[in-house]
Amino acid sequence: MQTKLLTKRFETPNSRSIETYLADGGYTGLRKALTTMQPAEVIEEVKKSSLRGRGGAGFPTGMKWGFVPVNSPKPKYVVCNADESEPGTCKDRELMEKDPHQLVEGLLIAAYALLSRQVFIYIRGEYWYLIAILEQAIAEARAQGFVGKSICGTDFDCEIVVHPGAGAYICGEETALLNSLEGYRGHPRIKPPFPAVAGLYGCPTVVNNVETFCAVPHIVVNGGDWYRGLGTEKSGGTKIFSVSGHVNRPGNYEVRMGYPLKQLIEEDCGGIRGGRKLKAVIPGGSSVPIMTAEEVEQATLDYEGMVKAGSMLGSGGVIVMDETTDIFMTTYNLIHFYNHESCGWCTPCREGTDWLLKLFKKIARGEGTTADLDTIKRLCPNIEGRSHCPLGDAAVWPITSAMKKFPEDFLKHVKPVAAPAAA
């Protein structure tokens, strides 16, 4: 059963207008923060909430904000990562399309908490149609005194700029995003320093996901303890899951953290299409380890629960596969994607994903042997943990987990190679 918090206005007529948002209590959190709370108090409530970054990494949001130096002589920036490019994930698109003011309010509260006067929304290039929606929402908020000078009659000023990317998956990584925002190629930076200390233009910067910022107004209005109580102790609140694949009712579903994955698939999504059996699930976007039907049985949708089940929560892109699925072919599709999206900056990722793709292509043509599978197994550890950014890890985790959990789907595509004779 869904718990609609961020998505509660999705079915409301004219949901993206400021009139609809104000009628439902919109911008109450911003007014409360500006008139009754100190910036440090806002950060403390976010810490209490156990809100963790919804973009994939799951880092505690309040802790991240707390890393920004309070007395820095440099300007501070808040950057919204709206570069939603993870295969299987489409939640941020719907949040921006149907309730943009929720995002605008969350960004303004974050800017106040961090004493920032400039916000950037870095949006995926393919989301061109959302730029107009966001800019309209910003204009409406400005007309009501929520953006610009003397917000809500206080001495707090803040501007919001929407900046489109050019469709590069790597720009979903926060430091590559910052490089792109500065006008450079979207190559990841070496950390440390982290963006909270030296981010955009070398200044203290907080980068969070769309869904993360959308949760902030609810936390300020209702309190961090209330929000944490919706989920688990370490994974507070609700989470939107984008469910695709072989289910009867694909779509975005908002549920409490700790919700059973099996229940999401069988009840909320109407079960497996055509009455077939469940074979596998990728629970957090394509870059996390695949799960077997047995692992799904006891898995809960929170950060700790998914690790315990053998995968990760990631961005919440739940890809469901039935018994007819060939896991080799789905994995082949993923390595093709990661090879194409590698920025080419570092050798392990650039060369490693290229070799992996060549081997998968060879096997798909029917020319592969078990020796090629062994080569793939040797290649993956030489990419994982050795690339400039997490894309290398994201490329190999689906492969290593699929080969381990569904070996028969790989072996049926190759010819056996006899072991060498003993000397």
N, C-alpha and C positions, 0 to 999 in steps of 0.2 A: 504494500500500500504506500502510495506516495505521500510525502510530507512537503507540501508546496510552500516554500518561503520565497526563494528567488524567482520562482516561476509562477507565482500565484496570480499575476495579472496577464498571463499569456493569452487567456481566452477572453479577456475583457475587451469590449469594442473600443477602438481608438486607443489602444494600450500604450502607444509610444508618445502620446501628447502630454504636455506638462499639466493640463487640466485634469486628466485622468490620474496622473501621479499625485498631484496635490490633494485631490479628493480622497485618495487612499492613504493620506498621511505622509506623502512624500516631502522630503527636505526637512522633516522634523528632526532627524538625527543631526543634520548639519547645523540647524539652529541651536540644538542642545549643546553640541560640541563647542560652538563659537561663543555662546553666551553663559554657559554654566560649567565648562570643563577647561582645564589647562591642557596644553598639548601632551604633556607627560601622562595625564590621566587617561587620555584617549588610547595611548599606546598600552597603558596598563590593562585597560579593558580588553583590548585585542589579545594581549598575552593570556589573560584569564580565560578567554573564549576557546583556547586550543585550536584556533583557526590555523590551518596549514595551507601552504601555497597550492592552489588548484591547477597549476599549469603542468604538473607532473612530478616535480622534485619533492613536494610535500614538506618543505622547510617551514618551521613555525613562523607565522607572519609577524606576530608581535616582537619576537626575538630579532627578526630581520630589521624591523623598524628601529629597534633599540640600538642597533649597531651604528646608526647615523650619528655623527658627533653633534652635540647640541650647540656648541659655541663655535662652529666652523666659520671662518671669515669668508668662505666661498659661498656662492648661492647653492641652494639645494633643489633637486629635481625629483619629481614623481613621474614614473614612466609606466604606462599600461601596456602590457604585452598582449596585443590582440592579433598576433600573428599565428592564428590557430591552423597549424599545418600537419598535426599528427594524424596519420591515417586512422580512421574510425572515430574521430572526435569532431563534433559539430555543435557543442553546447554554447560556446561563446558567441557564435553567429546568431543564435536565437535570442540570447540575452540582449545583444546590441540591437537586433531587429525589432524586438517586441517590447523591450523595457529599457531604452537607452538612458533615461533619467536616473534609474537606479545606479547605473555605472557612474554617471556624472556626479551624483551625490557622494558615492563612495570615494571617488578620486579627490573631491574637494575636502572631505573629512581627513583623508590621508595627508593631503597637502598641509592642512592646518596642524595635524599632529607632528609633522616633520618640519614645520616652519618653511615650507616651500611656496613659492609664488608662481611657479611655472609647471604645468602638467603637459605631458605628451601622450597621445594615444597612438602607438605604432601598430597599424592595422595591416593585415595580410593583403597583398596586392590583388588577389582574386576577389576580395570582399569589397570591390569598388562601389557596389550599390549601397553598402552600409555607411559609406563616408557621408553621403547626403543626409542620412538619418541622424547620424551623430552630430553633424554640424547644425542641423535644424534643432536638435535637443539643446545644444550649447547656446544657440541664439535665443531659444525660449527661456532657458535658465538665466541668461544675461538680462533679458527684458524684465525678469522678476527679481533681479538683484542678487542672484546666486553665483554669478560669474562676473569677474572684473574687479572694479574698485569698491571698497567699503561693503563687503559682502554681509548681508543681513544687518546693515547699519553698524558694523564693527570696523576696526582698523585693519582687517584681514583682506588682502588683495590677492587674486589668483586668476591666471589665464589658462585656457586649455586649447591645445593645438592638435588636430588630427593629421597624422603623417602616414601616408601609405608606403608600404614596402614594394618590392618587385617580385614577390612570389618565391622567395628562397626559403626552403625549410630550415636551413641553418640559422636564419635570423630569429627563430623561436628561442634559441639559446641567448640568454640575456646580454652577454657581452658582445656577441655578434650583432645583436639588435642595436646596441648602443653605437657600435662602429658604423652601422648602416644609417642610423639617425644622424650621426655627425657628417655623413656624406661620403664615407669610405666604403670599401668592399666589406661585405658581411663576414669577416673572419673573426673567430672567437679570440678573446684576449687570455693571456696567462693570468691565473689568480693564485695568490694575492698579487696586487691589492684587489679587494672586492668592491663592487659598485657602491656599497654603502659608504665607503671611504673615498674612492676615486672612480667615479662612474662617468656619466655624461659630461663631456668637456673637462674631464679630470676633477669633477666636483662630486660631493656626496649625493648619491642617487638610490632611490628604491625602485625596483622593478618587480611588479606583480602581475598576475594573470587577471583577465576580465572577471571571471567568477569570484576570485578572491576579493577584489574591490567591491563587487556587488553585495558581498556579505557584510561589509563594514557598517552601512547604515543600520542594519538590524541589530548588530552588536551594540552600537552606541545607544540606540533607543531602548533596548531590552536588557542590556548588561551582558558582560562576558560569561558570567556563571550560567545564565539562561541559555545562551547559545551553546556552550559546552554540554549542557544537559540534553540537548537534542541528539548528540552523538555519543561518543565514548570519551573517557577521561583524556586520552592522548590525541584523539581525532574528533574534534568538536564539530557540531553543526550538521548540516545537510550537505549532500554532494549531488551534482547532476551527472548522470551517466548516459552516454550516447550509445544506444544499443542498435547494432546492425547485424546483418547476416541472416541465418536461417531461423528467424523467429516470426511468429504471426503478426506481431505489432511492434515493428522497429520504431525508434524515436528517442527523444530525450526524456529521462525519468529522474525526478528529484526525490531522493530517499534519505533517511537518517544514516549517518555514519554507523557502521556495524550491522547494516541490513544484510540478510543472507543473499548471496549471489544466486543460489538456486531458486529462491523465491522471486527474485527480480525476473529471471528468465521464464519460469513456469507460470507465475501468476500475473505479474504486471505486463509482461510481454506476450502472454498467451501461449507459451510453450513453443516447441519446435515445429516448424512448418511441415505440413504433410504428414504429421504423426510419426516422423522418423525419430531415431535416437540421437541424443547429444553425443558428440565425439570430442570436441575441444572448444576452449574459450580463450581468447586473448582478452584479458580483463581491463587493461589500462592504456589502450592505444598500441600500435604495432611494435613499439620498442621494448615491451616487457615480455618476460618468459610466458610461453603458452601453457595452458592448464589442461589436464585430462578431465574427462567426465567425473572420475572418482574424486579428483581434487576439488572440483566444484561443489561436491556434496556438502562439505563442511566449511566452505570459504565464506568469510564475512567481508563486506565492503568497507573496510577501513584500512589504514596504512599497516598496522601491526597484523591484522587478520590476513591480509593478502600475502605478506611476507611469510607468515606461518604456513600458508597454503602452497607456497612455492612460486609465487609471482610477485607483482607489485601493483599498487593502485594506479599509478601513473596519472594520465590526464582523464581517465574515466571513459575511454573509448572501448566498449565491450563488444567484441566481434565473436559471434556465435557460429559454430560450424557443426553440421550434422554428420551422420555416419557415412554419407556419400563423398565427403571432402577428402581430397588427396593432400595431405599435409606437406608433402614435398613440393607440390605446385604452389601452394599458398606461401611457403617459405621462399621459393624461387621468386615469386612476385615481390616479396618484401625486400630481398637483397637487391633486386633490380632498382627499387625505389631508393634505397640508401646509397647505392653506388651513384645513382644519378644526382642525389642531393648532397653528396660530399662536397665540401667547399674546396678540396684539393690542397689545403694548407699544410697538412702533415702527412708524412710517408705511410705510417701504419694504416690510416683510414683511406687515403687516396689509392695506394697500391693494393692494400689488403682487400678492400671491397671490390676492386677491379678483378683480382684473381678469384675471389669467391664467385663473382658473377660469371666469369669464364667457365669455372668448374660446373656451376649449376646449368649453364647453357649446354655444356657438353653432355651432362647426364640427361637433360631434357630431350636432346637429340637422339638418345638411345645409344650413345657411344661411351658412356661412363662405366667404370668398374668400381669394385669395393676399394681399390687403392685410391680412387678419387675421393671417396667418402673419408678415408683416413687422412688425406691431404687437407680436406676441409676442417677436420677435427684439429689438425695441427696448426692451421692458419688462425683459427678463431682466438686462441689464447695469446697470439702475437699481435692481435689488434686490441682486444679488451684491456682496458687500463693503461694503454700505451699511446692513445691518440690525444690530440691537442684539446679536445672537448668530448663530451659524452656521446657524440654521434657514433664513434667507433664502437662503444659499448652497445648502443641501441641497435647497431647493425648485426652484432653477433649473438646477442641474447636470444632473439627468436630462433636462430639457427641451432645453437647448442641445446636449447631446451627441446626443440622439435626433434632433433636427432636422438636425444636421450629418451624422450617419452613416446615417440612414434617411429621407432627404427624400421618397422616393416614397410612404412610408406616410402622410405628412402631405398631400402634394399631391393624393392620390386622394380626399381628403375635402373639398376646396375647389374653388370655381369660379375660373377665371382672371379677372383684372381687367385691362383694357387700360390701357397706359401713357397718361398724359395727353398730349394733342396739343402739339406744340412751338409756342411763341408766335410 
